[in-house]
Amino acid sequence: MSATKPTRDYSAAYSDVQRSPEFQELRSRLRSFVFPMAGAFLAWYFLYVICAAFFPAFMSIKVLGNINVGLIFGFLQFITTFAITIVYVRWADRVFDPRAERVHQMVEEKGLDA
């Protein structure tokens, strides 16, 4: 027979953390970065898709040898993805992670990390 630990109800403590000004600021900061960045990237991606679907003559304009506008746009999608990742990591290191650490300490102080 195995002994099971009694379960504790953490919901009130987690609700306290969630309502705390520190957590609210953390969530606000994340959303203020992620949503505009995601929106900008999606707009750029849909521009690429729309141009490919509705403006094939434009996308097939040769720029250098056999390299056309469509290939350049496609390559820039990858470059944009890497650039967004780099910008996010730098932003998170500078802005988000220190605040997340403070919220984590608050969680530990309440004994919720076990």
The first five atom37 places (N, CA, C, CB, O) and aatype in JSON, in Angstrom:
{
  "aatype": [12, 15, 0, 16, 11, 14, 16, 1, 3, 18, 15, 0, 0, 18, 15, 3, 19, 5, 1, 15, 14, 6, 13, 5, 6, 10, 1, 15, 1, 10, 1, 15, 13, 19, 13, 14, 12, 0, 7, 0, 13, 10, 0, 17, 18, 13, 10, 18, 19, 9, 4, 0, 0, 13, 13, 14, 0, 13, 12, 15, 9, 11, 19, 10, 7, 2, 9, 2, 19, 7, 10, 9, 13, 7, 13, 10, 5, 13, 9, 16, 16, 13, 0, 9, 16, 9, 19, 18, 19, 1, 17, 0, 3, 1, 19, 13, 3, 14, 1, 0, 6, 1, 19, 8, 5, 12, 19, 6, 6, 11, 7, 10, 3, 0],
  "atom_mask": [
    [1, 1, 1, 1, 1],
    [1, 1, 1, 1, 1],
    [1, 1, 1, 1, 1],
    [1, 1, 1, 1, 1],
    [1, 1, 1, 1, 1],
    [1, 1, 1, 1, 1],
    [1, 1, 1, 1, 1],
    [1, 1, 1, 1, 1],
    [1, 1, 1, 1, 1],
    [1, 1, 1, 1, 1],
    [1, 1, 1, 1, 1],
    [1, 1, 1, 1, 1],
    [1, 1, 1, 1, 1],
    [1, 1, 1, 1, 1],
    [1, 1, 1, 1, 1],
    [1, 1, 1, 1, 1],
    [1, 1, 1, 1, 1],
    [1, 1, 1, 1, 1],
    [1, 1, 1, 1, 1],
    [1, 1, 1, 1, 1],
    [1, 1, 1, 1, 1],
    [1, 1, 1, 1, 1],
    [1, 1, 1, 1, 1],
    [1, 1, 1, 1, 1],
    [1, 1, 1, 1, 1],
    [1, 1, 1, 1, 1],
    [1, 1, 1, 1, 1],
    [1, 1, 1, 1, 1],
    [1, 1, 1, 1, 1],
    [1, 1, 1, 1, 1],
    [1, 1, 1, 1, 1],
    [1, 1, 1, 1, 1],
    [1, 1, 1, 1, 1],
    [1, 1, 1, 1, 1],
    [1, 1, 1, 1, 1],
    [1, 1, 1, 1, 1],
    [1, 1, 1, 1, 1],
    [1, 1, 1, 1, 1],
    [1, 1, 1, 0, 1],
    [1, 1, 1, 1, 1],
    [1, 1, 1, 1, 1],
    [1, 1, 1, 1, 1],
    [1, 1, 1, 1, 1],
    [1, 1, 1, 1, 1],
    [1, 1, 1, 1, 1],
    [1, 1, 1, 1, 1],
    [1, 1, 1, 1, 1],
    [1, 1, 1, 1, 1],
    [1, 1, 1, 1, 1],
    [1, 1, 1, 1, 1],
    [1, 1, 1, 1, 1],
    [1, 1, 1, 1, 1],
    [1, 1, 1, 1, 1],
    [1, 1, 1, 1, 1],
    [1, 1, 1, 1, 1],
    [1, 1, 1, 1, 1],
    [1, 1, 1, 1, 1],
    [1, 1, 1, 1, 1],
    [1, 1, 1, 1, 1],
    [1, 1, 1, 1, 1],
    [1, 1, 1, 1, 1],
    [1, 1, 1, 1, 1],
    [1, 1, 1, 1, 1],
    [1, 1, 1, 1, 1],
    [1, 1, 1, 0, 1],
    [1, 1, 1, 1, 1],
    [1, 1, 1, 1, 1],
    [1, 1, 1, 1, 1],
    [1, 1, 1, 1, 1],
    [1, 1, 1, 0, 1],
    [1, 1, 1, 1, 1],
    [1, 1, 1, 1, 1],
    [1, 1, 1, 1, 1],
    [1, 1, 1, 0, 1],
    [1, 1, 1, 1, 1],
    [1, 1, 1, 1, 1],
    [1, 1, 1, 1, 1],
    [1, 1, 1, 1, 1],
    [1, 1, 1, 1, 1],
    [1, 1, 1, 1, 1],
    [1, 1, 1, 1, 1],
    [1, 1, 1, 1, 1],
    [1, 1, 1, 1, 1],
    [1, 1, 1, 1, 1],
    [1, 1, 1, 1, 1],
    [1, 1, 1, 1, 1],
    [1, 1, 1, 1, 1],
    [1, 1, 1, 1, 1],
    [1, 1, 1, 1, 1],
    [1, 1, 1, 1, 1],
    [1, 1, 1, 1, 1],
    [1, 1, 1, 1, 1],
    [1, 1, 1, 1, 1],
    [1, 1, 1, 1, 1],
    [1, 1, 1, 1, 1],
    [1, 1, 1, 1, 1],
    [1, 1, 1, 1, 1],
    [1, 1, 1, 1, 1],
    [1, 1, 1, 1, 1],
    [1, 1, 1, 1, 1],
    [1, 1, 1, 1, 1],
    [1, 1, 1, 1, 1],
    [1, 1, 1, 1, 1],
    [1, 1, 1, 1, 1],
    [1, 1, 1, 1, 1],
    [1, 1, 1, 1, 1],
    [1, 1, 1, 1, 1],
    [1, 1, 1, 1, 1],
    [1, 1, 1, 1, 1],
    [1, 1, 1, 1, 1],
    [1, 1, 1, 0, 1],
    [1, 1, 1, 1, 1],
    [1, 1, 1, 1, 1],
    [1, 1, 1, 1, 1]
  ],
  "atom_positions": [
    [[0.85, -1.17, 0.0], [0.0, 0.0, 0.0], [0.9, 1.23, 0.0], [-0.97, 0.0, 1.22], [1.84, 1.32, 0.79]],
    [[0.61, 2.15, -0.86], [1.43, 3.35, -0.93], [0.74, 4.5, -0.22], [1.73, 3.72, -2.39], [-0.48, 4.66, -0.28]],
    [[1.54, 5.28, 0.44], [1.01, 6.44, 1.15], [0.96, 7.62, 0.19], [1.88, 6.79, 2.42], [1.92, 7.89, -0.53]],
    [[-0.14, 8.29, 0.17], [-0.27, 9.46, -0.68], [-0.26, 10.71, 0.18], [-1.56, 9.4, -1.53], [-0.78, 10.74, 1.29]],
    [[0.33, 11.73, -0.37], [0.36, 13.0, 0.34], [-1.02, 13.63, 0.28], [1.43, 13.95, -0.25], [-1.7, 13.55, -0.75]],
    [[-1.45, 14.25, 1.35], [-2.72, 14.95, 1.28], [-2.58, 16.14, 0.33], [-3.18, 15.42, 2.69], [-1.57, 16.84, 0.33]],
    [[-3.59, 16.35, -0.46], [-3.54, 17.45, -1.41], [-3.92, 18.76, -0.71], [-4.48, 17.19, -2.6], [-4.83, 18.81, 0.12]],
    [[-3.19, 19.79, -1.07], [-3.48, 21.11, -0.51], [-4.18, 21.94, -1.57], [-2.18, 21.81, -0.02], [-3.92, 21.8, -2.77]],
    [[-5.05, 22.79, -1.13], [-5.75, 23.68, -2.05], [-4.95, 24.98, -2.17], [-7.2, 23.96, -1.56], [-4.92, 25.8, -1.26]],
    [[-4.32, 25.13, -3.31], [-3.5, 26.3, -3.57], [-4.26, 27.4, -4.3], [-2.28, 25.9, -4.37], [-3.69, 28.46, -4.56]],
    [[-5.5, 27.18, -4.63], [-6.22, 28.11, -5.5], [-6.29, 29.52, -4.93], [-7.61, 27.59, -5.74], [-6.14, 30.49, -5.68]],
    [[-6.5, 29.66, -3.64], [-6.59, 31.01, -3.05], [-5.24, 31.71, -3.12], [-7.06, 30.92, -1.58], [-5.17, 32.9, -3.44]],
    [[-4.17, 30.97, -2.83], [-2.84, 31.58, -2.88], [-2.46, 31.96, -4.3], [-1.8, 30.62, -2.29], [-1.9, 33.03, -4.53]],
    [[-2.77, 31.08, -5.26], [-2.48, 31.41, -6.65], [-3.32, 32.6, -7.12], [-2.74, 30.19, -7.55], [-2.85, 33.42, -7.9]],
    [[-4.54, 32.68, -6.65], [-5.38, 33.83, -7.0], [-4.78, 35.11, -6.44], [-6.8, 33.63, -6.48], [-4.83, 36.15, -7.09]],
    [[-4.23, 35.04, -5.24], [-3.56, 36.2, -4.65], [-2.39, 36.64, -5.51], [-3.09, 35.9, -3.23], [-2.21, 37.83, -5.78]],
    [[-1.59, 35.68, -5.94], [-0.44, 36.0, -6.79], [-0.93, 36.61, -8.1], [0.41, 34.73, -7.06], [-0.38, 37.6, -8.58]],
    [[-1.96, 36.02, -8.67], [-2.48, 36.49, -9.95], [-3.03, 37.91, -9.84], [-3.55, 35.55, -10.47], [-2.94, 38.67, -10.81]],
    [[-3.59, 38.27, -8.71], [-4.14, 39.6, -8.52], [-3.09, 40.62, -8.07], [-5.26, 39.55, -7.51], [-3.38, 41.82, -8.01]],
    [[-1.9, 40.17, -7.76], [-0.87, 41.08, -7.25], [-0.45, 42.07, -8.33], [0.35, 40.28, -6.74], [-0.47, 41.75, -9.52]],
    [[-0.06, 43.28, -7.93], [0.4, 44.28, -8.9], [1.62, 43.81, -9.69], [0.74, 45.58, -8.18], [1.77, 44.14, -10.87]],
    [[2.49, 43.03, -9.05], [3.67, 42.53, -9.74], [3.3, 41.6, -10.89], [4.59, 41.8, -8.76], [3.86, 41.7, -11.99]],
    [[2.36, 40.7, -10.64], [1.93, 39.77, -11.68], [1.18, 40.51, -12.78], [1.05, 38.66, -11.09], [1.36, 40.22, -13.97]],
    [[0.33, 41.46, -12.39], [-0.42, 42.23, -13.38], [0.53, 43.0, -14.3], [-1.38, 43.2, -12.68], [0.32, 43.06, -15.51]],
    [[1.58, 43.59, -13.71], [2.56, 44.3, -14.54], [3.3, 43.34, -15.45], [3.55, 45.07, -13.65], [3.54, 43.64, -16.62]],
    [[3.67, 42.17, -14.92], [4.37, 41.16, -15.71], [3.53, 40.77, -16.92], [4.68, 39.93, -14.86], [4.03, 40.72, -18.05]],
    [[2.27, 40.48, -16.69], [1.38, 40.08, -17.79], [1.19, 41.22, -18.78], [0.01, 39.64, -17.23], [1.16, 41.0, -20.0]],
    [[1.06, 42.43, -18.27], [0.88, 43.6, -19.14], [2.11, 43.82, -20.01], [0.6, 44.85, -18.3], [1.99, 44.09, -21.21]],
    [[3.28, 43.71, -19.42], [4.53, 43.9, -20.18], [4.66, 42.84, -21.28], [5.75, 43.84, -19.24], [5.03, 43.15, -22.41]],
    [[4.35, 41.6, -20.94], [4.43, 40.53, -21.94], [3.47, 40.78, -23.09], [4.13, 39.16, -21.29], [3.84, 40.69, -24.26]],
    [[2.25, 41.1, -22.76], [1.25, 41.34, -23.8], [1.59, 42.56, -24.65], [-0.12, 41.52, -23.18], [1.34, 42.56, -25.86]],
    [[2.16, 43.58, -24.03], [2.48, 44.79, -24.8], [3.63, 44.55, -25.77], [2.83, 45.94, -23.85], [3.82, 45.33, -26.71]],
    [[4.4, 43.51, -25.55], [5.45, 43.16, -26.5], [4.97, 42.12, -27.51], [6.68, 42.63, -25.77], [5.13, 42.29, -28.72]],
    [[4.37, 41.06, -27.0], [4.05, 39.91, -27.85], [2.94, 40.22, -28.86], [3.62, 38.73, -26.97], [3.09, 39.89, -30.04]],
    [[1.87, 40.85, -28.44], [0.75, 41.08, -29.37], [1.13, 41.99, -30.54], [-0.42, 41.67, -28.62], [0.84, 41.64, -31.68]],
    [[1.75, 43.15, -30.3], [2.15, 43.97, -31.46], [3.17, 43.26, -32.36], [2.72, 45.29, -30.98], [3.1, 43.38, -33.59]],
    [[4.11, 42.54, -31.75], [5.11, 41.85, -32.57], [4.46, 40.74, -33.4], [6.22, 41.25, -31.67], [4.78, 40.57, -34.57]],
    [[3.55, 40.0, -32.8], [2.84, 38.95, -33.54], [1.98, 39.55, -34.64], [1.97, 38.1, -32.59], [1.92, 39.03, -35.75]],
    [[1.31, 40.66, -34.33], [0.48, 41.33, -35.34], [1.31, 41.82, -36.52], [0.0, 0.0, 0.0], [0.92, 41.67, -37.67]],
    [[2.46, 42.42, -36.22], [3.33, 42.91, -37.3], [3.85, 41.76, -38.15], [4.52, 43.7, -36.71], [3.88, 41.86, -39.38]],
    [[4.24, 40.67, -37.5], [4.74, 39.54, -38.27], [3.63, 38.92, -39.12], [5.34, 38.48, -37.35], [3.86, 38.57, -40.28]],
    [[2.44, 38.78, -38.56], [1.33, 38.21, -39.34], [0.98, 39.1, -40.52], [0.1, 38.0, -38.46], [0.68, 38.6, -41.61]],
    [[1.0, 40.42, -40.32], [0.73, 41.34, -41.43], [1.78, 41.15, -42.54], [0.73, 42.81, -40.94], [1.43, 41.09, -43.72]],
    [[3.03, 41.05, -42.16], [4.11, 40.85, -43.11], [3.95, 39.5, -43.82], [5.48, 40.92, -42.4], [4.15, 39.41, -45.03]],
    [[3.59, 38.46, -43.07], [3.39, 37.13, -43.67], [2.22, 37.14, -44.65], [3.16, 36.09, -42.56], [2.32, 36.61, -45.76]],
    [[1.11, 37.74, -44.24], [-0.05, 37.78, -45.14], [0.21, 38.64, -46.37], [-1.28, 38.29, -44.4], [-0.34, 38.36, -47.43]],
    [[1.01, 39.67, -46.24], [1.42, 40.45, -47.42], [2.13, 39.54, -48.4], [2.33, 41.64, -47.02], [1.87, 39.58, -49.6]],
    [[3.03, 38.72, -47.89], [3.75, 37.77, -48.74], [2.78, 36.8, -49.42], [4.78, 36.98, -47.9], [2.88, 36.57, -50.63]],
    [[1.86, 36.23, -48.66], [0.91, 35.27, -49.21], [-0.01, 35.94, -50.24], [0.07, 34.63, -48.09], [-0.25, 35.38, -51.31]],
    [[-0.51, 37.11, -49.92], [-1.41, 37.82, -50.83], [-0.68, 38.19, -52.13], [-1.97, 39.09, -50.16], [-1.23, 38.04, -53.22]],
    [[0.55, 38.67, -52.0], [1.32, 38.99, -53.21], [1.54, 37.74, -54.06], [2.67, 39.63, -52.84], [1.43, 37.79, -55.28]],
    [[1.86, 36.62, -53.4], [2.08, 35.38, -54.14], [0.81, 34.91, -54.84], [2.59, 34.3, -53.2], [0.86, 34.39, -55.95]],
    [[-0.33, 35.09, -54.18], [-1.6, 34.61, -54.74], [-2.18, 35.54, -55.8], [-2.61, 34.42, -53.63], [-2.68, 35.07, -56.82]],
    [[-2.1, 36.84, -55.57], [-2.82, 37.78, -56.43], [-1.92, 38.63, -57.33], [-3.64, 38.68, -55.59], [-2.42, 39.28, -58.25]],
    [[-0.63, 38.63, -57.1], [0.29, 39.43, -57.9], [1.48, 38.61, -58.36], [0.76, 40.65, -57.1], [2.63, 38.96, -58.08]],
    [[1.21, 37.5, -59.06], [2.32, 36.64, -59.48], [3.29, 37.34, -60.43], [1.78, 35.38, -60.14], [4.48, 37.01, -60.46]],
    [[2.8, 38.28, -61.21], [3.69, 38.99, -62.12], [4.72, 39.81, -61.33], [2.89, 39.92, -63.07], [5.9, 39.85, -61.69]],
    [[4.27, 40.44, -60.26], [5.19, 41.19, -59.41], [6.19, 40.26, -58.72], [4.41, 42.0, -58.35], [7.38, 40.55, -58.68]],
    [[5.69, 39.15, -58.19], [6.55, 38.23, -57.46], [7.57, 37.54, -58.38], [5.71, 37.19, -56.75], [8.6, 37.06, -57.9]],
    [[7.29, 37.48, -59.68], [8.2, 36.8, -60.6], [9.19, 37.74, -61.27], [7.41, 36.07, -61.65], [9.95, 37.33, -62.15]],
    [[9.19, 39.0, -60.87], [10.16, 39.95, -61.44], [11.56, 39.5, -61.02], [9.87, 41.43, -60.96], [11.85, 39.31, -59.84]],
    [[12.41, 39.34, -62.01], [13.78, 38.91, -61.73], [14.58, 40.1, -61.22], [14.45, 38.29, -63.01], [14.55, 41.19, -61.79]],
    [[15.3, 39.86, -60.15], [16.1, 40.92, -59.53], [17.58, 40.73, -59.88], [15.9, 40.93, -58.0], [18.26, 41.68, -60.25]],
    [[18.04, 39.51, -59.75], [19.45, 39.21, -60.02], [19.53, 37.78, -60.53], [20.34, 39.41, -58.75], [19.31, 36.84, -59.76]],
    [[19.84, 37.6, -61.77], [19.89, 36.26, -62.35], [18.51, 35.6, -62.27], [0.0, 0.0, 0.0], [17.53, 36.17, -62.75]],
    [[18.45, 34.43, -61.67], [17.17, 33.73, -61.5], [16.49, 34.05, -60.17], [17.38, 32.24, -61.62], [15.48, 33.44, -59.83]],
    [[17.03, 34.97, -59.44], [16.44, 35.35, -58.15], [15.37, 36.39, -58.4], [17.53, 35.9, -57.15], [15.63, 37.46, -58.95]],
    [[14.14, 36.06, -57.98], [13.02, 36.98, -58.21], [12.52, 37.57, -56.89], [11.88, 36.26, -58.94], [13.0, 37.21, -55.82]],
    [[11.55, 38.46, -56.98], [10.99, 39.13, -55.81], [10.39, 38.11, -54.84], [9.93, 40.16, -56.23], [10.54, 38.26, -53.63]],
    [[9.72, 37.09, -55.35], [9.11, 36.06, -54.49], [10.14, 35.33, -53.64], [0.0, 0.0, 0.0], [9.9, 35.09, -52.46]],
    [[11.28, 34.98, -54.25], [12.34, 34.33, -53.48], [12.9, 35.25, -52.4], [13.46, 33.87, -54.41], [13.17, 34.82, -51.28]],
    [[13.06, 36.51, -52.75], [13.56, 37.47, -51.76], [12.57, 37.62, -50.61], [13.84, 38.83, -52.42], [12.96, 37.61, -49.44]],
    [[11.28, 37.76, -50.94], [10.25, 37.86, -49.89], [10.26, 36.61, -49.0], [8.85, 38.05, -50.52], [10.17, 36.71, -47.78]],
    [[10.37, 35.44, -49.61], [10.4, 34.2, -48.85], [11.61, 34.13, -47.94], [0.0, 0.0, 0.0], [11.5, 33.73, -46.78]],
    [[12.78, 34.52, -48.45], [13.99, 34.54, -47.64], [13.85, 35.54, -46.5], [15.21, 34.9, -48.51], [14.28, 35.26, -45.38]],
    [[13.24, 36.68, -46.77], [13.04, 37.69, -45.72], [12.09, 37.21, -44.63], [12.51, 38.98, -46.33], [12.17, 37.7, -43.5]],
    [[11.21, 36.27, -44.93], [10.36, 35.69, -43.89], [11.23, 34.97, -42.85], [9.33, 34.7, -44.52], [11.0, 35.1, -41.65]],
    [[12.22, 34.23, -43.31], [13.12, 33.55, -42.39], [13.95, 34.55, -41.59], [14.05, 32.59, -43.15], [14.11, 34.41, -40.38]],
    [[14.47, 35.55, -42.27], [15.27, 36.58, -41.6], [14.43, 37.28, -40.53], [15.82, 37.62, -42.62], [14.91, 37.54, -39.43]],
    [[13.18, 37.59, -40.86], [12.29, 38.24, -39.91], [12.05, 37.35, -38.69], [10.95, 38.58, -40.57], [12.04, 37.85, -37.56]],
    [[11.87, 36.07, -38.9], [11.65, 35.14, -37.79], [12.85, 35.15, -36.84], [11.4, 33.72, -38.31], [12.68, 35.22, -35.62]],
    [[14.05, 35.07, -37.39], [15.25, 35.1, -36.55], [15.41, 36.45, -35.85], [16.49, 34.79, -37.38], [15.79, 36.5, -34.69]],
    [[15.12, 37.53, -36.56], [15.24, 38.86, -35.97], [14.26, 39.02, -34.8], [14.98, 39.95, -37.03], [14.63, 39.56, -33.75]],
    [[13.04, 38.57, -34.97], [12.05, 38.66, -33.89], [12.52, 37.85, -32.68], [10.65, 38.17, -34.37], [12.37, 38.28, -31.54]],
    [[13.07, 36.68, -32.94], [13.57, 35.85, -31.84], [14.68, 36.57, -31.09], [14.07, 34.5, -32.38], [14.69, 36.58, -29.86]],
    [[15.61, 37.15, -31.8], [16.72, 37.87, -31.16], [16.21, 39.06, -30.37], [17.75, 38.34, -32.22], [16.64, 39.29, -29.24]],
    [[15.3, 39.82, -30.95], [14.74, 40.98, -30.26], [13.99, 40.54, -29.0], [13.79, 41.77, -31.19], [14.11, 41.17, -27.95]],
    [[13.22, 39.47, -29.11], [12.48, 38.99, -27.94], [13.42, 38.54, -26.82], [11.56, 37.84, -28.34], [13.2, 38.88, -25.66]],
    [[14.45, 37.79, -27.15], [15.38, 37.3, -26.13], [16.05, 38.47, -25.42], [16.44, 36.37, -26.76], [16.16, 38.47, -24.19]],
    [[16.48, 39.45, -26.17], [17.1, 40.64, -25.55], [16.1, 41.39, -24.68], [17.66, 41.58, -26.62], [16.43, 41.81, -23.57]],
    [[14.89, 41.55, -25.18], [13.85, 42.24, -24.41], [13.53, 41.46, -23.13], [12.57, 42.42, -25.26], [13.42, 42.05, -22.06]],
    [[13.39, 40.16, -23.25], [13.05, 39.33, -22.09], [14.16, 39.39, -21.04], [12.8, 37.87, -22.52], [13.88, 39.5, -19.85]],
    [[15.41, 39.32, -21.48], [16.53, 39.4, -20.53], [16.53, 40.73, -19.78], [17.86, 39.22, -21.26], [16.83, 40.78, -18.59]],
    [[16.19, 41.8, -20.48], [16.26, 43.14, -19.9], [15.01, 43.54, -19.13], [16.52, 44.14, -20.98], [15.12, 44.15, -18.06]],
    [[13.83, 43.2, -19.65], [12.57, 43.72, -19.11], [11.75, 42.65, -18.4], [11.74, 44.33, -20.22], [11.31, 42.87, -17.27]],
    [[11.56, 41.52, -19.03], [10.59, 40.54, -18.54], [11.16, 39.65, -17.44], [10.13, 39.68, -19.68], [10.52, 39.48, -16.4]],
    [[12.32, 39.08, -17.65], [12.86, 38.11, -16.7], [13.06, 38.65, -15.29], [14.17, 37.6, -17.2], [12.76, 37.95, -14.33]],
    [[13.57, 39.89, -15.11], [13.69, 40.39, -13.73], [12.34, 40.48, -13.01], [14.35, 41.77, -13.74], [12.25, 40.19, -11.82]],
    [[11.31, 40.87, -13.72], [9.97, 40.94, -13.12], [9.43, 39.54, -12.85], [9.01, 41.72, -14.04], [8.79, 39.3, -11.83]],
    [[9.68, 38.62, -13.76], [9.24, 37.24, -13.56], [9.93, 36.62, -12.34], [9.52, 36.39, -14.81], [9.33, 35.84, -11.61]],
    [[11.18, 36.97, -12.14], [11.91, 36.46, -10.97], [11.27, 36.98, -9.68], [13.4, 36.87, -11.04], [11.18, 36.25, -8.7]],
    [[10.84, 38.24, -9.68], [10.18, 38.78, -8.48], [8.87, 38.06, -8.21], [9.92, 40.29, -8.65], [8.55, 37.77, -7.05]],
    [[8.12, 37.75, -9.25], [6.87, 36.99, -9.06], [7.2, 35.59, -8.57], [6.05, 36.93, -10.39], [6.5, 35.06, -7.71]],
    [[8.24, 34.99, -9.11], [8.65, 33.65, -8.66], [9.02, 33.67, -7.18], [9.84, 33.15, -9.51], [8.66, 32.75, -6.45]],
    [[9.73, 34.68, -6.75], [10.08, 34.79, -5.33], [8.83, 34.92, -4.47], [11.0, 35.99, -5.1], [8.76, 34.36, -3.37]],
    [[7.85, 35.67, -4.96], [6.58, 35.82, -4.24], [5.89, 34.45, -4.1], [5.65, 36.84, -4.96], [5.34, 34.13, -3.05]],
    [[5.92, 33.66, -5.15], [5.32, 32.33, -5.14], [6.05, 31.45, -4.12], [5.37, 31.68, -6.55], [5.41, 30.72, -3.35]],
    [[7.37, 31.52, -4.1], [8.13, 30.74, -3.13], [7.83, 31.16, -1.71], [9.62, 30.87, -3.41], [7.72, 30.32, -0.82]],
    [[7.7, 32.47, -1.48], [7.4, 32.97, -0.14], [6.04, 32.46, 0.36], [7.43, 34.5, -0.12], [5.84, 32.27, 1.56]],
    [[5.13, 32.26, -0.56], [3.81, 31.75, -0.18], [3.82, 30.23, -0.05], [2.76, 32.18, -1.21], [2.81, 29.63, 0.34]],
    [[4.94, 29.61, -0.37], [5.05, 28.16, -0.25], [4.34, 27.4, -1.35], [0.0, 0.0, 0.0], [3.87, 26.29, -1.13]],
    [[4.24, 28.0, -2.54], [3.51, 27.37, -3.64], [4.42, 26.61, -4.6], [2.75, 28.4, -4.4], [3.93, 26.01, -5.56]],
    [[5.71, 26.62, -4.37], [6.61, 26.01, -5.32], [6.81, 24.51, -5.09], [7.93, 26.7, -5.27], [7.5, 23.85, -5.87]],
    [[6.25, 23.97, -4.07], [6.44, 22.55, -3.76], [5.56, 21.66, -4.61], [6.15, 22.28, -2.29], [5.6, 20.44, -4.47]]
  ]
}
